[in-house]
Amino acid sequence: MTTAIQALVPRMQSICGPGNVITDPLELRTYECDGLTSHRSVPALAVLPATAEETAAVVAACAAARVPFVARGSGTGLSGGALPHKDGVLIVMSRMRKIIEIDPVSRRAVIEPGVTNLSVSKAAAPFGLFYAPDPSSQVVCSVGGNVAENSGGAHCLKHGFTVHHVTGLQIVTPSGELTWLGDGTGVSTGYDLVGAFTGSEGTLGVVTKIVVKLMPLPQVVHTLLAAYATTADGGRAVSDIIAAGVMPAAIEMMDALSIEAAEAAVHCNYPAGAGAVLIVELDGPAAEVEAELATVRSICEAAGATEIRAADDPAERAVIWAGRKSAFAAVGRISPSFIVQDGVVPRTSLGAVLAQIASLSEAAGIRVANVFHAGDGNLHPLVLYDDSVPGQEAAAEEVSGQILDACLEAGGSITGEHGVGVDKSRYMPKMFTPTDLDTMQLLRCAFDPASLCNPGKVFPTPRLCGEVPGRRRAPHPAVAAGQAEIF
Ligand SMILES: Cc1cc2nc3c(=O)[nH]c(=O)nc-3n(C[C@H](O)[C@H](O)[C@H](O)COP(=O)(O)OP(=O)(O)OC[C@H]3O[C@@H](n4cnc5c(N)ncnc54)[C@H](O)[C@@H]3O)c2cc1C
């Protein structure tokens, strides 16, 4: 423990109470990674504030001591965003899980950041409302984490990402001030600071309250499952559905390997021998959904569906979704280890990029299972390997990187919804020019001139605010201490 951290302990205990300040190295190991377990770092200290005011005091204490800090929600992130700083403070938001207000008249909710995603919809349901962004981790992930990652989910195709549903944020700035971004109406004038903050991966401050939009529950929901011989056939159906002017709530696809895994885990009983399954969900007014369902069914048939099942009963729909929702975890049934990749391609390139992924997999002898939000071209290739076999992890990492290259070549992106974190920062220069990255740094530095808030994330190498890239006469003290590099 550094002397700066030692000096902070009594201050943190007086802010949060001694029971909510963790110093024991074994207990701290609880927080050493998020869902990306290949990166690990034990924090020097973890604190669990119970209120916005406590959070502000914790951040102010860190800022005064010039100690880095990282906010953590539920730790389900898949890019190492909540990876602690080894000489820093981890601010764990799990005690801040109150739903402060559900206002059915203005259709909004005010919540604390540790509230889990699904519990917002559960609390809104008695009013005929729901919270639309639905990451597959929604039972456990926090809305604070969703804001930081601008999380998506199966139904974001029609309903939008987190950024489209957040209208106000109470934040603690990196210097420790409590303030509001946005006024909760979603129509505020001036710079869209809520938009800038959403998706900033915990680098611009700590969220302490969130105002979200609630939407009316749809009158009906129909789910259709279509089986295909190949993902290319399924991909054709996806393009044709969108081209026909239908906007389903969700269009998801799984390939043969991911179906095999889901079958082993949850016995989802998808059509035997299918090379791909497509799940299309339509929601809205009954008459509109009935008409769209007929269109979608005929498009799926024309694209060569070998079997089609449809359900409108919630229990039957849940059976169709069971395989898809379990897909990430299910892959554990067929492989000791795997990387969850997240890349985006234009919808029209789906077939070509999937073929490229198949060739990369074959060439490397590394299996890749594909599960994806087909409607918006967001791929989740699951790169399978056995970590007990020397060299396999490195080979899987290599394939994983090549998949991102393929996404970029097709005009896509290195991440659709899981964020950059530590995992993908090295790919940022492939997608952005140095000028792009410098411009992003200007925004970060406007919020966090001392570079203490979740340092080392998103950017390829941490640069201090005001630091001029290029040659310097003497190394910056932080560079000399190994805390930052100049890029
Ligand atoms: C099985 C599984 C399925 C998933 N499915 C999806 C999916 O469908 N769509 C999707 O988008 N993601 C998905 N994810 C990824 C993950 O669940 C999301 O990124 C989620 O938003 C992370 O929330 P969290 O509370 O776990 O955040 P954490 O992992 O704790 O943190 C994530 C980031 O948010 C920051 N952060 C957390 N709380 C705050 C706060 N209060 N203020 C400021 N910054 C904060 C952290 O510093 C970190 O940078 C999945 C993950 C798993 C394990």
The ligand as an ORCA input file, in Angstrom:
! r2SCAN-3c Opt
* xyz 0 1
  C     -23.124    -12.759    -20.157
  C     -22.952    -11.319    -20.538
  C     -23.785    -10.774    -21.508
  C     -23.642     -9.437    -21.883
  N     -24.490     -8.932    -22.820
  C     -24.383     -7.635    -23.172
  C     -25.282     -7.081    -24.148
  O     -26.167     -7.750    -24.671
  N     -25.110     -5.789    -24.471
  C     -24.145     -5.016    -23.901
  O     -24.038     -3.845    -24.248
  N     -23.285     -5.510    -22.998
  C     -23.388     -6.794    -22.605
  N     -22.521     -7.300    -21.670
  C     -21.467     -6.436    -21.113
  C     -21.811     -5.735    -19.757
  O     -22.834     -6.422    -19.069
  C     -22.206     -4.290    -19.993
  O     -21.103     -3.564    -20.491
  C     -22.731     -3.560    -18.734
  O     -23.199     -2.282    -19.060
  C     -21.693     -3.425    -17.635
  O     -22.356     -3.023    -16.464
  P     -21.698     -3.279    -15.035
  O     -22.599     -2.707    -14.010
  O     -21.349     -4.686    -14.869
  O     -20.400     -2.364    -15.178
  P     -18.885     -2.652    -14.787
  O     -18.390     -3.835    -15.517
  O     -18.745     -2.651    -13.319
  O     -18.200     -1.357    -15.375
  C     -18.225     -1.071    -16.743
  C     -17.666      0.333    -16.981
  O     -18.552      1.264    -16.399
  C     -17.852      2.115    -15.500
  N     -18.808      2.426    -14.437
  C     -19.538      1.554    -13.703
  N     -20.344      2.223    -12.876
  C     -20.107      3.540    -13.074
  C     -20.610      4.747    -12.506
  N     -21.548      4.747    -11.556
  N     -20.128      5.920    -12.967
  C     -19.185      5.970    -13.936
  N     -18.670      4.860    -14.501
  C     -19.131      3.671    -14.078
  C     -16.647      1.322    -15.063
  O     -15.588      2.168    -14.657
  C     -16.308      0.581    -16.344
  O     -15.565      1.416    -17.198
  C     -22.637     -8.636    -21.281
  C     -21.800     -9.192    -20.304
  C     -21.951    -10.499    -19.935
  C     -21.049    -11.052    -18.876
*
